[in-house]
Amino acid sequence: MAEKHHDQQFLDYVVRSIVDHADDVSVDRKVDEMGVLLTLKVNPEDMGQIIGRNGGTAKSIRTLLRIVGMRNNARVNLKIDEPEGGRGPRPDRMRAASSQDVESVVDELKL
C-alpha cells in the first residue's frame, strides 16, 4: 500500500470522524504543478454531513487542509466527488402536494 502523506491522513481522520459510513471513505492524492489535489469519496448518504449547511463543513475542512499544506510548504486543494446521478431527493422532505390536496385546503379556507 502506498505511503499516506500528512494531508491525506488528516483528511481521512477528519472525514471518518464525521460520517456514519466510515468504511466507505476514500482519499486519493495527486500532485501536479498546481499543488496537491485530494479527492474525497464518501457514501452518498454521508454527503450532507460532509457538505454541511450552506457548505460550511466543506469550507472548514478546506481551510484546515490549507493550514496543513502551509506547514508542509504545499498548496492543498480538496475535491469532493459527488455520487452518480447527483443529489437525490432527501427522505425527510415532505412529498409534493397534489392538485387534490391544494383544492381541499382552498375549500377549507372558503368556510
Backbone hydrogen bonds in HBPLUS format (Angstrom, degrees):
<---DONOR---> <-ACCEPTOR-->    atom                        ^
c    i                          cat <-CA-CA->   ^        H-A-AA   ^      H-
h    n   atom  resd res      DA  || num        DHA   H-A  angle D-A-AA Bond
n    s   type  num  typ     dist DA aas  dist angle  dist       angle   num
A0009-GLN N   A0005-HIS O   2.84 MM   4  6.06 162.6  1.87 161.0 166.6     1
A0010-PHE N   A0006-HIS O   2.88 MM   4  5.99 157.9  1.93 148.4 154.7     2
A0011-LEU N   A0007-ASP O   3.06 MM   4  6.23 168.8  2.07 147.3 149.8     3
A0012-ASP N   A0008-GLN O   3.00 MM   4  6.12 164.2  2.03 147.4 152.4     4
A0013-TYR N   A0009-GLN O   2.96 MM   4  6.11 160.6  2.00 148.5 153.5     5
A0014-VAL N   A0010-PHE O   2.96 MM   4  6.20 170.2  1.97 159.5 161.4     6
A0015-VAL N   A0011-LEU O   2.96 MM   4  6.03 173.5  1.96 156.9 159.1     7
A0016-ARG N   A0012-ASP O   3.02 MM   4  6.02 162.9  2.05 146.0 151.4     8
A0017-SER N   A0013-TYR O   3.11 MM   4  6.23 137.8  2.30 139.4 150.3     9
A0017-SER N   A0014-VAL O   3.15 MM   3  5.18 128.3  2.43  95.0 108.7    10
A0018-ILE N   A0015-VAL O   2.99 MM   3  5.14 140.4  2.15 102.6 114.1    11
A0019-VAL N   A0015-VAL O   3.08 MM   4  6.25 166.6  2.10 168.9 169.4    12
A0024-ASP N   A0021-HIS O   3.11 MM   3  5.72 156.2  2.17 116.3 123.0    13
A0025-VAL N   A0022-ALA O   3.31 MM   3  5.56 169.0  2.32 111.6 113.9    14
A0026-SER N   A0041-LYS O   2.96 MM  15  5.26 152.6  2.03 151.1 155.4    15
A0041-LYS N   A0026-SER O   2.96 MM  15  5.26 158.6  2.00 159.2 162.5    16
A0028-ASP N   A0039-THR O   2.92 MM  11  5.04 164.4  1.94 145.1 149.6    17
A0039-THR N   A0028-ASP O   2.82 MM  11  5.04 162.7  1.85 148.1 154.0    18
A0030-LYS N   A0037-LEU O   2.96 MM   7  5.21 155.1  2.03 143.4 151.5    19
A0037-LEU N   A0030-LYS O   2.76 MM   7  5.21 167.8  1.77 162.2 165.9    20
A0032-ASP N   A0035-GLY O   2.97 MM   3  5.44 163.8  1.99 155.0 159.2    21
A0035-GLY N   A0032-ASP O   3.10 MM   3  5.44 155.4  2.17 110.2 117.6    22
A0036-VAL N   A0075-ARG O   2.71 MM  39  5.94 168.2  1.73 167.7 171.7    23
A0077-ASN N   A0036-VAL O   2.85 MM  41  6.14 159.0  1.90 156.7 163.1    24
A0038-LEU N   A0077-ASN O   2.87 MM  39  6.15 175.1  1.87 163.5 164.1    25
A0079-LYS N   A0038-LEU O   2.82 MM  41  6.14 163.1  1.85 163.0 164.6    26
A0040-LEU N   A0079-LYS O   2.79 MM  39  6.16 164.2  1.81 166.1 171.7    27
A0081-ASP N   A0040-LEU O   2.88 MM  41  5.94 162.1  1.91 160.8 166.6    28
A0046-ASP N   A0043-ASN O   2.82 MM   3  5.37 153.4  1.89 120.1 128.6    29
A0047-MET N   A0044-PRO O   3.36 MM   3  5.42 166.7  2.38 104.8 108.7    30
A0049-GLN N   A0046-ASP O   3.07 MM   3  5.34 124.2  2.39 103.6 117.5    31
A0050-ILE N   A0046-ASP O   3.16 MM   4  6.48 149.1  2.26 152.4 161.3    32
A0051-ILE N   A0047-MET O   2.90 MM   4  6.08 165.1  1.92 158.8 162.6    33
A0052-GLY N   A0048-GLY O   2.85 MM   4  5.64 158.4  1.90 138.8 146.0    34
A0058-ALA N   A0051-ILE O   3.23 MM   7  4.82 165.0  2.25 122.9 119.3    35
A0055-GLY N   A0052-GLY O   3.19 MM   3  5.02 158.2  2.24 120.3 114.5    36
A0056-GLY N   A0053-ARG O   3.05 MM   3  5.70 164.8  2.08 120.5 125.2    37
A0059-LYS N   A0055-GLY O   3.00 MM   4  6.11 158.8  2.04 151.8 158.3    38
A0060-SER N   A0056-GLY O   3.00 MM   4  6.17 154.4  2.07 143.7 150.4    39
A0061-ILE N   A0057-THR O   2.92 MM   4  6.20 158.7  1.97 153.6 159.2    40
A0062-ARG N   A0058-ALA O   2.96 MM   4  6.19 159.9  2.00 149.0 154.4    41
A0063-THR N   A0059-LYS O   2.98 MM   4  6.22 152.9  2.05 145.3 152.7    42
A0064-LEU N   A0060-SER O   2.99 MM   4  6.27 162.8  2.02 151.4 155.3    43
A0065-LEU N   A0061-ILE O   2.94 MM   4  6.19 152.9  2.01 148.4 156.2    44
A0066-ARG N   A0062-ARG O   3.00 MM   4  6.27 148.1  2.10 145.3 153.4    45
A0067-ILE N   A0063-THR O   3.16 MM   4  6.52 149.6  2.26 145.6 153.5    46
A0068-VAL N   A0064-LEU O   3.00 MM   4  6.35 158.3  2.04 149.5 155.2    47
A0069-GLY N   A0065-LEU O   2.85 MM   4  6.05 155.3  1.91 145.4 152.7    48
A0070-MET N   A0066-ARG O   2.86 MM   4  6.13 151.2  1.95 144.8 152.2    49
A0071-ARG N   A0067-ILE O   3.14 MM   4  6.44 153.1  2.22 147.8 154.0    50
A0072-ASN N   A0069-GLY O   2.97 MM   3  5.10 136.8  2.16 100.1 112.9    51
A0074-ALA N   A0069-GLY O   2.80 MM   5  4.73 164.1  1.82 133.0 136.5    52
A0073-ASN N   A0070-MET O   3.19 MM   3  4.86 168.1  2.20 103.2 104.2    53
A0086-GLY N   A0083-PRO O   3.19 MM   3  5.89 145.8  2.31 142.3 143.0    54
A0093-ARG N   A0090-ARG O   3.25 MM   3  5.68 167.3  2.26 114.2 118.0    55
A0102-VAL N   A0098-SER O   3.15 MM   4  6.50 158.6  2.19 151.6 157.1    56
A0103-GLU N   A0099-SER O   2.96 MM   4  6.16 160.1  2.00 145.9 151.3    57
A0104-SER N   A0100-GLN O   2.97 MM   4  6.18 156.8  2.02 148.7 154.5    58
A0105-VAL N   A0101-ASP O   3.12 MM   4  6.37 153.2  2.20 146.2 152.8    59
A0106-VAL N   A0102-VAL O   3.00 MM   4  6.26 159.3  2.04 151.4 157.3    60
A0107-ASP N   A0103-GLU O   2.87 MM   4  6.10 157.9  1.92 149.4 155.5    61
A0108-GLU N   A0104-SER O   3.04 MM   4  6.23 153.4  2.11 141.5 148.2    62
A0109-LEU N   A0105-VAL O   3.05 MM   4  6.30 147.0  2.16 144.4 153.1    63
A0110-LYS N   A0106-VAL O   3.17 MM   4  6.41 132.3  2.41 142.8 154.6    64
A0110-LYS N   A0107-ASP O   3.25 MM   3  5.26 137.0  2.44  96.3 107.5    65
